[in-house]
Amino acid sequence: MSGGSSVNPVQQGLGDLPGPVKLRLPATSANLGPGFDAAAVALDFYLEIEAAAADEFSILASGYDAERCGRLEDNLVLEIYKGLLSRHERELVPLKIRMINEIPLGMGCGSSAAGRLGAIALANHFGALGWSSEQILEEACALEGHPDNAAACWLGGFVAAANEGRRVHVACVAPPGDWRGIVVLPSEPLATSKARAVLPDCYDRTDVVVNIQGAALLGLAFAQGRGDLLRIAMHDRIHQPYRAPICPLLERILPLAGKHGILGAALSGAGPSVLVIVENDASLAQASVAILTSVASAAPPELRVCRLLPQGATFVKLGAN
């Protein structure tokens, strides 16, 4: 803070600090085929964070990758939280954090976007930054380097997002209520940096046109509930062909689109998971059997059945401990 004397918040007394909060941040699946770095949808499994001011930092983590989530060093949430408070000249408020993580790390399900948004929301609250919802989203998109996952996580629904400098423009629509998702999770994660590294610098015009056509169809398919369009709308030539060798489930699952109640399929984010969109609850069983049959020679994946979520992140102020 500029001007005046600096007071350590722990010396100041925990009762003088903002009260405890609970955040619930949904998983997301970005790209959805041709919507590279522009489109995503929220899914109904979550990163949950409860945080309160404390004398020192602590994290009690459970769920996916609990050991990594519970570290006090090399922790995405803590690093961003501390960095924001330092950059904006706010006193560092140690936090007691309870974290339940349902979003596997490194699987293309938006774990980094959820973690970054959680960290920014905590810094905004405990550092009294006074940021609006739009400012929180813009900061997350700047840290992510693209707006798709962060916009879907923060706002919910199917989103199309674009940057204008730092400003983020987002259009949202609630996904059709009967559609269901199956996230096909392999046993090993994939670093986004590795998935980005295999992409070419230039593309053939024909491939770009196919993707523009698909992206245009994709938005209207979600807006109008046109499941019959998804098989074509989720077709991609910009990133999936280049990532297929390091995401081996993809080529086994893509041919299932249009069959077994499966409307469409695409890499979830940068992979290696695959998002399969299914017509309705009644189609989940046959779709799951078809998926498992198609990957029978590979290590058995985990199938995560989910809803396409119309709501985004929630932030609730709790009573004092």
ChimeraX attribute file (.defattr): number of C-alpha atoms within 10 A of each C-alpha:
attribute: neighborCount
match mode: 1-to-1
recipient: residues
	/A:1	11
	/A:2	8
	/A:3	5
	/A:4	6
	/A:5	6
	/A:6	11
	/A:7	9
	/A:8	10
	/A:9	18
	/A:10	18
	/A:11	8
	/A:12	10
	/A:13	12
	/A:14	15
	/A:15	12
	/A:16	10
	/A:17	18
	/A:18	16
	/A:19	17
	/A:20	22
	/A:21	21
	/A:22	20
	/A:23	21
	/A:24	23
	/A:25	35
	/A:26	32
	/A:27	33
	/A:28	34
	/A:29	31
	/A:30	33
	/A:31	25
	/A:32	30
	/A:33	29
	/A:34	29
	/A:35	26
	/A:36	20
	/A:37	19
	/A:38	21
	/A:39	29
	/A:40	31
	/A:41	32
	/A:42	35
	/A:43	31
	/A:44	20
	/A:45	21
	/A:46	23
	/A:47	22
	/A:48	22
	/A:49	23
	/A:50	22
	/A:51	22
	/A:52	23
	/A:53	24
	/A:54	18
	/A:55	14
	/A:56	10
	/A:57	14
	/A:58	16
	/A:59	18
	/A:60	16
	/A:61	20
	/A:62	15
	/A:63	14
	/A:64	15
	/A:65	14
	/A:66	16
	/A:67	11
	/A:68	14
	/A:69	23
	/A:70	17
	/A:71	15
	/A:72	14
	/A:73	10
	/A:74	10
	/A:75	14
	/A:76	17
	/A:77	21
	/A:78	24
	/A:79	14
	/A:80	20
	/A:81	24
	/A:82	20
	/A:83	16
	/A:84	21
	/A:85	22
	/A:86	14
	/A:87	8
	/A:88	13
	/A:89	14
	/A:90	18
	/A:91	17
	/A:92	18
	/A:93	24
	/A:94	19
	/A:95	20
	/A:96	18
	/A:97	21
	/A:98	18
	/A:99	22
	/A:100	19
	/A:101	24
	/A:102	20
	/A:103	26
	/A:104	19
	/A:105	19
	/A:106	18
	/A:107	27
	/A:108	29
	/A:109	31
	/A:110	30
	/A:111	24
	/A:112	21
	/A:113	27
	/A:114	27
	/A:115	24
	/A:116	25
	/A:117	29
	/A:118	29
	/A:119	24
	/A:120	26
	/A:121	22
	/A:122	30
	/A:123	27
	/A:124	19
	/A:125	18
	/A:126	24
	/A:127	23
	/A:128	13
	/A:129	17
	/A:130	11
	/A:131	15
	/A:132	10
	/A:133	11
	/A:134	14
	/A:135	16
	/A:136	21
	/A:137	24
	/A:138	21
	/A:139	20
	/A:140	27
	/A:141	23
	/A:142	16
	/A:143	16
	/A:144	16
	/A:145	12
	/A:146	19
	/A:147	29
	/A:148	32
	/A:149	34
	/A:150	38
	/A:151	36
	/A:152	36
	/A:153	33
	/A:154	26
	/A:155	24
	/A:156	29
	/A:157	26
	/A:158	32
	/A:159	28
	/A:160	25
	/A:161	22
	/A:162	19
	/A:163	17
	/A:164	7
	/A:165	7
	/A:166	12
	/A:167	16
	/A:168	20
	/A:169	14
	/A:170	17
	/A:171	15
	/A:172	21
	/A:173	18
	/A:174	18
	/A:175	23
	/A:176	22
	/A:177	12
	/A:178	13
	/A:179	20
	/A:180	25
	/A:181	26
	/A:182	24
	/A:183	26
	/A:184	26
	/A:185	23
	/A:186	21
	/A:187	12
	/A:188	11
	/A:189	16
	/A:190	18
	/A:191	14
	/A:192	15
	/A:193	9
	/A:194	12
	/A:195	20
	/A:196	13
	/A:197	11
	/A:198	15
	/A:199	15
	/A:200	10
	/A:201	6
	/A:202	7
	/A:203	11
	/A:204	9
	/A:205	9
	/A:206	10
	/A:207	13
	/A:208	15
	/A:209	12
	/A:210	17
	/A:211	22
	/A:212	16
	/A:213	16
	/A:214	24
	/A:215	26
	/A:216	13
	/A:217	19
	/A:218	27
	/A:219	22
	/A:220	15
	/A:221	18
	/A:222	22
	/A:223	15
	/A:224	11
	/A:225	17
	/A:226	15
	/A:227	20
	/A:228	13
	/A:229	18
	/A:230	26
	/A:231	22
	/A:232	21
	/A:233	28
	/A:234	24
	/A:235	24
	/A:236	25
	/A:237	18
	/A:238	21
	/A:239	19
	/A:240	23
	/A:241	14
	/A:242	16
	/A:243	21
	/A:244	18
	/A:245	12
	/A:246	14
	/A:247	21
	/A:248	17
	/A:249	24
	/A:250	25
	/A:251	18
	/A:252	16
	/A:253	23
	/A:254	22
	/A:255	13
	/A:256	20
	/A:257	22
	/A:258	19
	/A:259	14
	/A:260	18
	/A:261	21
	/A:262	29
	/A:263	26
	/A:264	29
	/A:265	29
	/A:266	28
	/A:267	33
	/A:268	27
	/A:269	28
	/A:270	28
	/A:271	30
	/A:272	29
	/A:273	30
	/A:274	30
	/A:275	30
	/A:276	28
	/A:277	28
	/A:278	28
	/A:279	22
	/A:280	17
	/A:281	14
	/A:282	12
	/A:283	15
	/A:284	20
	/A:285	12
	/A:286	14
	/A:287	23
	/A:288	21
	/A:289	11
	/A:290	18
	/A:291	23
	/A:292	18
	/A:293	14
	/A:294	17
	/A:295	17
	/A:296	12
	/A:297	8
	/A:298	13
	/A:299	10
	/A:300	14
	/A:301	18
	/A:302	14
	/A:303	19
	/A:304	13
	/A:305	21
	/A:306	16
	/A:307	20
	/A:308	27
	/A:309	25
	/A:310	20
	/A:311	19
	/A:312	22
	/A:313	22
	/A:314	14
	/A:315	15
	/A:316	11
	/A:317	14
	/A:318	13
	/A:319	8
	/A:320	10
	/A:321	8
